[in-house]
C-alpha cells in the first residue's frame, strides 16, 4: 500500500500511518490526543460512512484499472 492510501477518505478506521516523530510525541502525549480515530455518533452513521468509503475505494480502483488499460493498449 502506498503512503497516500493511509491518508485517504477510504482508509477511515485508522489513524495516519505513524512515523518516528509520531511515536516520540505519543510518549509525551499526556492527554492522549494523538490516539484519536474517526468517531461516529450512531451505528447507522458508522455504517453509512463505511459504505461510502468502500464505494470510494471501488471507484478509485476502477479509475486505476481504466488508466492502466488505456496505457497498455497504446
C-alpha positions in Angstrom: 0.0 0.0 0.0 1.3 3.4 -0.8 1.5 6.0 2.0 -1.2 8.2 0.4 -3.7 5.4 1.0 -3.5 5.8 4.7 -4.4 9.4 4.5 -7.4 9.0 2.2 -11.1 9.0 2.8 -11.3 5.3 2.1 -9.0 4.4 5.0 -11.2 5.8 7.7 -10.9 3.5 10.6 -7.2 4.1 11.3 -5.1 7.0 12.2 -2.5 8.2 9.7 0.5 5.9 9.3 2.7 6.6 12.2 6.2 8.0 11.8 9.1 8.1 14.2 8.1 11.6 15.3 4.6 10.4 15.9 5.9 7.7 18.1 8.1 10.1 20.2 5.2 12.6 20.5 2.9 9.8 21.6 5.2 9.1 24.6 4.9 12.7 25.7 1.1 13.0 25.0 -0.4 13.0 28.5 -4.0 13.8 27.4 -4.0 11.0 24.7 -5.0 13.4 21.9 -2.7 11.7 19.4 -4.6 8.4 19.6 -7.9 9.6 18.2 -9.8 7.7 15.5 -12.8 8.5 13.4 -15.8 8.7 15.7 -19.4 8.3 14.6 -22.4 9.3 16.7 -24.5 6.3 15.9 -24.0 2.8 14.5 -26.1 3.8 11.4 -23.8 6.8 10.8 -20.8 4.4 11.1 -22.3 2.0 8.6 -23.1 4.8 6.1 -19.6 6.2 6.4 -18.1 2.7 5.9 -20.2 2.1 2.8 -19.3 5.5 1.4 -15.6 4.7 2.0 -16.0 1.3 0.4 -17.5 2.8 -2.8 -14.9 5.5 -3.0 -12.3 2.7 -2.9 -14.1 0.8 -5.6 -14.2 4.0 -7.7 -10.5 4.6 -7.2 -9.7 1.0 -8.2 -11.8 1.4 -11.4 -10.1 4.6 -12.3 -6.6 3.0 -11.9 -7.7 -0.1 -13.8 -9.0 2.0 -16.7 -5.9 4.2 -16.7 -3.7 1.0 -16.8 -5.8 -0.5 -19.6 -5.5 2.7 -21.7 -1.8 3.0 -21.1 -1.2 -0.7 -22.0 -3.3 -0.5 -25.2 -1.3 2.4 -26.7 
